[in-house]
């Protein structure tokens, strides 16, 4: 198993649609923020999820552990960071952190499995993805 420090960040602005009636980010919305950062991380590595799907490759969340520490509010500027990635044969695990002004709001440990689109069965990570995620 490879473990790599991967400083990748993606900015997020909190919009009205992200909040509850009190202007606080609704808890499920953080999942959207984390997903956007993972998608852009893959894109930065050179992989487009539409193209991967056409190659019978699908990434799905197998496990996620989230700790909310502070709330985000309407119009906040957030940064979603992928702090480390562990690459395995058919999955990778990463830690994602959402920050506001260098203060941790949310931490998530995420395990992503690689599946075949048609059968929905696990398959090894494509070698190119394994190499890119490990560097």
N, C-alpha and C positions, 0 to 999 in steps of 0.2 A: 504494500500500500504506500502510495506517495502522499506526502503532506507538503503543501506549498502555501506560503503566505501570498495572498492575492489581493493587493489593495485596489479594489475596484469600487467606485462610488457612482451613484446615480441621484440627481437632484429631483425632489418632489415638492410641489406646492400644494398645500391643503386648500381644496375648494369647498364651497358650500355643500356640494353634493356628497362630500366625504364625511360630513359631520351630522351629529344628532341635533335636536332642537336647541340644545345648550351651546352649540358651537364647538363641541368636543368631537374629535375623530371617533367615529363609530368603530368598535373593536374589530369587526370583520374587514374593514377597509384596509387595515394594515397588511392583510394578506395580498391585496392588490398591489400595494406599494412594494412588497417583497418580490412578488412575481415579476413586476416590471423590471426591477433591478436584475433579477436572474436572466430574464430574456435579453436585456441589453448586455449583460456580461457574456452570454453566449454569442451574441452578435459581434461584440468586440473581439472575441476569439476567432471569428470568421465563420460562424455557423448560424444559418437562418432556419428557424423551426419549420417553416413551410417546406423548405428543401429537404430537411431531415425526414419529415413525414413522408415525402415522396420517395424517399429511400427506405421506407419501412422502419423508421427509427422514431420512437416517441419517448419523451422524458415525462415522467409522472412523479408526483410527490408520494413517497412511501411513508414518510414519518416527518412530523414537525413538532417541535417543542418551543413554545413561545412564552416569554416572560415580559409582561408589560410593567414598566417602571415609572413612567411619567406620561401624561396625556399630551397629545398634539392638539392644536386648536386651529380654528379657521384662519387662513392666510399665512400659517407658519411655513417657513422654508425648511425642509427636511433634507437630509442626505441619507441614502440607504447604502450601506457599505457591505461588501462581501469581504470578510476578514481572513478567512482561511478556507482551503478546499482540501479534502482528502479524497483521492481518487482510488476506487476499487475496481474490480473486474467488470461488474455490471451496474455500478452505481457510483455516485459521489455524494459526499456529505459536506455541507458548508455551514459556516456561521454567518448570519446576517445581522447587522445592527442598524437601527434607525436612530439618527442623531438630530438634535436641534441645537445649534450653537455649541457644539462639542459635548453636549449632555446626552447621555444614553436615554432614549425613550423606550425602545423595544429591542430585545435580543431574541433571535430565533435560530435554533439548530435544525437544519433541514437535510433530509436524505432524499435524493432523487434517483429513481430507478430508471434503467433503460429497458424499454419494451419493444417488441415487434408490434407494429400498428395492427396488422391483420389478426394475429393470434392473441395479442395482449399478454404474451409470455415474455419473461425476462430474456434479455440477450446481452452479450458483452458490449461494452461501450465501443463505438467505432475507434479504431486506433488513432485517427486524427484528432478526435475529441479528447481521448485519453492524454495524448501528448500535449495538446494546447492547454488543457486544464491543469496539467502538471507543471507548467513552466511559469 
